[in-house]
Amino acid sequence: GRQVVGCASTEVSWYPYDSTAWSGTVSGANSVCADGQMQSPVDLPACETPEARSALNISWGTAATVEIINNGHTVQINVDDAGTMVANQETYTLSQCHFHWGSEHTIDGTQADMVAHCVQTKGGSSGRYGVTAIFFMLGDGATANPFLAQFENYLPYNPEEDWDRENCEDTDGAYLDADGEGCSAYEDYPWDDCGYYDSDSFIAKRMCCICGGGAITDRRLSSAHTTSSFTGPLNLDMIHKDLDLKYYWSYSGSLTTPPCSELVDWYPLMSYQNISASQLSKFKAAIGVSSGNYRPPQDLNDREVEGCSSIMVSGAVSVASASFSSILLIVITVNGHL
């Protein structure tokens, strides 16, 4: 058969979120994204008294090999032969972790800077998933997160962005180093010394060192996604290190991306991890969605979110002025971590 070429892709972007597009025009579109009754994410309640529950038994271990991809929507870590999580006497096997900035679930209307969703298949033939949500918060003087530090310098770029690969330049503008000096093609800059200039500030976007001598080989292009040269090993248990796994919310919901299938057991953790400004900038740059790659909270409808013995009266905290960390501090203080 013949093929007509010459037109740019007309695929509609997933973000910013639009329920009509998600139910009809984006890749993976499904009507349940608009009319489902058990959709995710949701706004989680701020606990006045959190419920002490049996701890999530997470044993993800160290993966000898991983694949880190950018599928145009997120940065995703794919793992094989990974460890498990046991929750409510159910066993879930880790498949992948991916990232959203800002967070998709909110707490009493407040959003975290970033979240990792670790997706696990549920044992048996139910076809369900268990997703553990781990929040990342940027605070004053926040130190670099050791889990993210394992691979933050190898994040694959968004394949949907327009690149001049021969000259190693983003067609939207010129590269600059941290001092505002021009960055010529193939000039070797250390990762942390590079930045992309916009009208407001220097941010770690696309990094000059993508043009650096040999550094361009750290990222390779495929037809569907870009893939990092980082292949492991990766200590996956570091993502929940020092978090108290007795305190978490749980509810039945859906995938937060098309096709929005309603077959997910959700386990958002109440305590959070720190993330440094440099790390957050790197993830924003790699994900490449200027508005953030998150779906806002959906109606809870008749569902119940478990995890609180008692719930704070809505509005008891001024959400407009409260930070995510202060909301969580009120929710629970765990091992001095919050």
C-alpha positions as CSV (number, residue, x, y, z in Angstrom):
1,G,0.0,0.0,0.0
2,R,1.0,3.6,-0.4
3,Q,1.8,6.1,2.3
4,V,1.4,9.9,2.2
5,V,4.1,11.7,4.1
6,G,4.9,15.3,4.8
7,C,2.4,16.3,7.6
8,A,3.5,16.8,11.2
9,S,1.9,14.7,13.8
10,T,-1.5,16.0,14.9
11,E,-1.6,13.9,18.1
12,V,-3.0,15.9,21.0
13,S,-0.8,16.3,24.1
14,W,-1.9,14.8,27.4
15,Y,-1.0,17.9,29.3
16,P,-2.3,20.3,30.4
17,Y,-5.2,17.9,31.3
18,D,-8.4,18.2,29.4
19,S,-11.2,15.6,30.1
20,T,-12.7,15.9,26.6
21,A,-9.3,15.3,25.0
22,W,-8.6,12.4,27.3
23,S,-11.9,10.8,26.5
24,G,-11.6,11.2,22.7
25,T,-8.5,12.5,21.0
26,V,-5.3,11.8,22.9
27,S,-3.4,8.5,22.5
28,G,-5.1,5.9,24.7
29,A,-8.2,8.0,24.9
30,N,-11.1,6.3,26.8
31,S,-14.6,7.6,27.7
32,V,-14.0,6.4,31.3
33,C,-11.5,9.2,31.7
34,A,-14.5,11.6,31.6
35,D,-17.4,9.6,33.0
36,G,-15.7,7.0,35.3
37,Q,-16.8,7.0,38.9
38,M,-13.6,5.7,40.5
39,Q,-11.0,8.0,38.9
40,S,-7.6,9.1,40.2
41,P,-6.0,11.1,41.6
42,V,-8.1,12.5,44.4
43,D,-7.7,15.1,47.1
44,L,-6.5,13.2,50.2
45,P,-7.8,14.2,53.6
46,A,-5.5,15.9,56.1
47,C,-5.6,13.6,59.2
48,E,-6.2,15.1,62.6
49,T,-5.2,11.7,63.9
50,P,-3.6,9.3,61.5
51,E,-4.4,5.6,61.8
52,A,-1.4,3.4,62.8
53,R,-1.8,0.4,60.4
54,S,0.2,-2.7,59.6
55,A,3.3,-1.3,57.8
56,L,3.6,-1.8,54.1
57,N,6.2,-4.5,53.6
58,I,8.3,-3.1,50.7
59,S,11.2,-5.2,49.5
60,W,12.1,-3.8,46.1
61,G,15.8,-4.4,46.6
62,T,18.6,-3.5,44.1
63,A,17.9,-4.0,40.4
64,A,21.0,-5.2,38.6
65,T,19.7,-3.7,35.4
66,V,17.0,-1.1,34.7
67,E,15.8,0.8,31.6
68,I,15.1,4.5,32.0
69,I,12.9,6.0,29.2
70,N,11.1,9.2,28.4
71,N,7.9,8.3,26.6
72,G,6.9,11.9,25.9
73,H,4.8,12.1,29.0
74,T,7.1,11.2,31.9
75,V,10.5,9.8,32.9
76,Q,10.0,6.1,33.7
77,I,12.2,3.4,35.3
78,N,11.4,0.0,34.0
79,V,12.5,-3.0,36.0
80,D,12.5,-6.8,35.5
81,D,12.5,-9.4,38.2
82,A,11.9,-6.8,40.8
83,G,10.9,-7.1,44.4
84,T,7.5,-7.0,46.0
85,M,5.2,-5.0,48.3
86,V,2.8,-6.7,50.7
87,A,-0.2,-4.6,51.7
88,N,-3.5,-5.8,53.3
89,Q,-2.3,-9.4,52.8
90,E,-2.0,-8.8,49.1
91,T,1.3,-9.2,47.2
92,Y,2.3,-6.7,44.5
93,T,5.3,-7.1,42.2
94,L,7.1,-3.9,41.1
95,S,7.0,-3.2,37.3
96,Q,8.0,0.5,37.0
97,C,8.3,3.8,38.7
98,H,7.6,7.1,37.0
99,F,7.5,10.8,37.9
100,H,5.0,13.7,37.9
101,W,5.6,17.3,38.7
102,G,3.7,18.6,40.6
103,S,2.1,15.8,42.4
104,E,-1.2,14.4,41.2
105,H,-2.8,13.6,44.6
106,T,-3.1,16.7,46.8
107,I,-3.6,16.9,50.6
108,D,-6.4,19.2,51.6
109,G,-5.9,21.0,48.3
110,T,-2.2,21.3,48.6
111,Q,0.2,19.9,45.9
112,A,3.7,18.6,46.4
113,D,6.6,19.5,44.1
114,M,7.0,16.1,42.6
115,V,5.7,12.5,43.1
116,A,7.0,9.1,42.2
117,H,4.3,6.5,41.2
118,C,5.7,3.0,41.7
119,V,3.4,0.7,39.7
120,Q,3.0,-2.9,40.7
121,T,1.1,-5.9,39.4
122,K,-1.2,-7.6,41.9
123,G,-0.8,-11.3,42.5
124,G,-3.2,-13.8,40.9
125,S,-5.3,-13.1,37.8
126,S,-7.2,-10.1,38.9
127,G,-5.6,-7.8,36.4
128,R,-5.3,-5.1,39.1
129,Y,-2.4,-2.9,40.1
130,G,-1.1,-1.5,43.3
131,V,0.5,2.0,43.1
132,T,2.7,3.4,45.8
133,A,2.9,7.2,45.7
134,I,6.0,8.8,47.2
135,F,5.9,12.6,47.5
136,F,9.0,14.8,47.0
137,M,9.1,18.2,48.6
138,L,11.4,21.2,47.9
139,G,12.2,23.0,51.1
140,D,14.6,25.6,52.3
141,G,18.0,24.1,52.2
142,A,16.7,20.8,51.0
143,T,19.5,18.4,50.4
144,A,19.9,16.2,47.3
145,N,17.8,13.1,47.4
146,P,20.2,10.0,47.4
147,F,17.8,7.9,45.4
148,L,17.4,10.4,42.6
149,A,21.2,11.1,42.8
150,Q,21.8,7.6,41.4
151,F,20.5,8.6,37.9
152,E,19.7,12.3,37.8
153,N,22.5,13.1,35.4
154,Y,21.2,10.5,32.9
155,L,17.6,11.6,32.5
156,P,16.4,11.0,28.9
157,Y,14.9,14.0,27.2
158,N,11.4,14.3,25.9
159,P,11.2,12.8,22.4
160,E,8.4,15.2,21.3
161,E,10.6,18.3,21.6
162,D,12.1,19.8,18.5
163,W,15.8,19.2,18.3
164,D,18.5,20.1,15.8
165,R,20.6,17.0,16.4
166,E,23.4,17.9,14.1
167,N,24.1,21.2,15.8
168,C,23.0,20.0,19.2
169,E,20.7,23.0,19.8
170,D,17.2,23.4,21.0
171,T,15.3,25.3,18.2
172,D,13.6,27.4,20.9
173,G,16.8,29.2,21.8
174,A,20.5,29.3,22.5
175,Y,22.4,27.4,25.2
176,L,24.1,29.2,28.0
177,D,26.2,28.1,30.9
178,A,25.6,29.1,34.5
179,D,27.3,32.4,34.0
180,G,25.3,33.3,31.0
181,E,28.0,32.7,28.5
182,G,27.2,31.0,25.1
183,C,27.6,27.3,24.8
184,S,28.8,26.2,21.4
185,A,28.1,22.8,19.9
186,Y,30.1,19.9,21.2
187,E,31.7,22.0,23.9
188,D,32.3,20.0,27.0
189,Y,30.5,21.4,30.1
190,P,30.0,19.7,33.4
191,W,26.3,18.9,34.0
192,D,25.9,21.2,37.0
193,D,27.5,24.1,35.3
194,C,25.0,24.2,32.5
195,G,21.6,26.0,32.2
196,Y,19.1,27.1,29.7
197,Y,18.1,30.8,29.9
198,D,14.5,32.0,29.9
199,S,13.1,35.4,30.5
200,D,12.8,34.8,34.3
201,S,15.7,32.8,35.5
202,F,18.4,30.3,34.8
203,I,17.0,26.8,35.0
204,A,18.6,23.4,34.4
205,K,16.9,22.7,31.1
206,R,18.5,20.6,28.4
207,M,21.9,21.3,29.7
208,C,24.9,22.4,27.6
209,C,26.6,19.1,28.3
210,I,24.1,17.4,26.0
211,C,26.5,18.9,23.4
212,G,29.6,18.0,25.4
213,G,32.3,15.8,24.0
214,G,30.9,12.3,24.1
215,A,28.1,13.3,26.4
216,I,25.5,13.2,23.6
217,T,25.9,9.4,23.5
218,D,24.4,9.3,27.0
219,R,21.0,9.7,25.3
220,R,19.9,7.9,22.3
221,L,16.8,8.3,20.1
222,S,14.3,5.6,19.2
223,S,11.0,5.8,17.3
224,A,8.8,5.9,20.4
225,H,10.9,7.2,23.2
226,T,14.4,8.2,24.3
227,T,16.4,5.9,26.5
228,S,19.1,6.7,29.1
229,S,22.5,5.1,28.9
230,F,22.1,4.4,32.7
231,T,21.3,0.7,33.1
232,G,22.0,0.1,36.8
233,P,22.5,-1.2,39.3
234,L,19.8,0.9,41.0
235,N,18.9,0.6,44.7
236,L,15.1,0.9,44.6
237,D,14.6,0.6,48.3
238,M,16.3,4.0,48.7
239,I,13.2,5.7,47.3
240,H,11.3,4.9,50.6
241,K,14.3,5.0,52.9
242,D,13.6,6.6,56.3
243,L,9.8,6.9,55.6
244,D,7.5,5.3,58.2
245,L,5.5,2.8,56.2
246,K,2.8,2.4,58.9
247,Y,1.3,5.7,57.8
248,Y,-0.4,5.9,54.4
249,W,-3.7,6.5,52.7
250,S,-5.4,3.8,50.7
251,Y,-8.4,3.7,48.3
252,S,-9.6,2.1,45.1
253,G,-9.1,4.2,42.0
254,S,-7.7,4.3,38.5
255,L,-4.7,4.9,36.3
256,T,-4.0,8.7,36.3
257,T,-3.2,8.6,32.5
258,P,-5.2,7.3,29.6
259,P,-6.9,4.9,29.4
260,C,-7.8,5.7,33.0
261,S,-8.7,2.1,33.8
262,E,-10.4,1.7,37.2
263,L,-8.3,-1.2,38.5
264,V,-5.8,0.4,40.9
265,D,-5.2,-0.1,44.6
266,W,-3.6,3.2,45.7
267,Y,-1.1,3.6,48.6
268,P,0.1,7.2,48.9
269,L,2.6,7.6,51.8
270,M,2.0,10.2,54.4
271,S,5.7,11.1,54.9
272,Y,7.7,12.5,52.1
273,Q,11.2,12.7,50.7
274,N,13.3,15.9,50.1
275,I,14.4,17.0,46.7
276,S,17.0,19.7,45.9
277,A,16.3,22.6,43.6
278,S,18.9,21.2,41.1
279,Q,17.3,17.8,41.1
280,L,13.8,19.2,40.6
281,S,15.0,21.4,37.7
282,K,16.6,18.4,36.0
283,F,13.4,16.4,36.2
284,K,11.3,19.3,34.9
285,A,13.7,19.8,32.0
286,A,13.8,16.1,31.1
287,I,10.0,15.7,31.3
288,G,9.7,18.8,29.1
289,V,6.1,19.7,29.9
290,S,6.1,23.4,30.9
291,S,2.8,23.2,32.7
292,G,3.6,20.0,34.6
293,N,2.7,16.5,33.7
294,Y,-0.1,15.9,36.2
295,R,-3.8,15.3,36.2
296,P,-5.7,17.3,38.8
297,P,-7.8,15.6,41.5
298,Q,-11.0,13.9,40.4
299,D,-14.3,13.5,42.3
300,L,-14.3,11.0,45.1
301,N,-18.0,10.1,44.6
302,D,-19.0,7.2,46.9
303,R,-15.5,6.1,47.7
304,E,-13.8,6.2,51.1
305,V,-10.1,7.0,51.6
306,E,-8.7,5.1,54.5
307,G,-5.8,6.1,56.7
308,C,-7.2,8.7,59.2
309,S,-8.7,7.9,62.5
310,S,-10.1,11.5,62.5
311,I,-10.0,14.1,59.8
312,M,-9.2,17.8,60.2
313,V,-12.0,20.2,59.6
314,S,-11.7,21.5,56.1
315,G,-10.2,25.0,56.1
316,A,-8.6,24.5,59.5
317,V,-5.3,25.1,57.7
318,S,-5.0,28.1,55.3
319,V,-4.2,26.1,52.2
320,A,-3.5,29.3,50.3
321,S,-0.6,30.1,52.5
322,A,0.4,26.6,53.7
323,S,3.2,24.6,52.2
324,F,2.9,21.0,51.4
325,S,5.4,20.2,54.1
326,S,3.4,22.1,56.7
327,I,0.2,20.2,55.8
328,L,2.1,16.9,56.2
329,L,3.6,18.1,59.4
330,I,0.1,18.6,60.8
331,V,-1.0,15.2,59.3
332,I,1.8,13.3,61.0
333,T,5.4,13.6,62.4
334,V,7.4,10.5,61.6
335,N,10.8,9.7,63.1
336,G,11.8,13.3,63.0
337,H,11.7,13.2,59.2
338,L,8.9,15.8,58.8
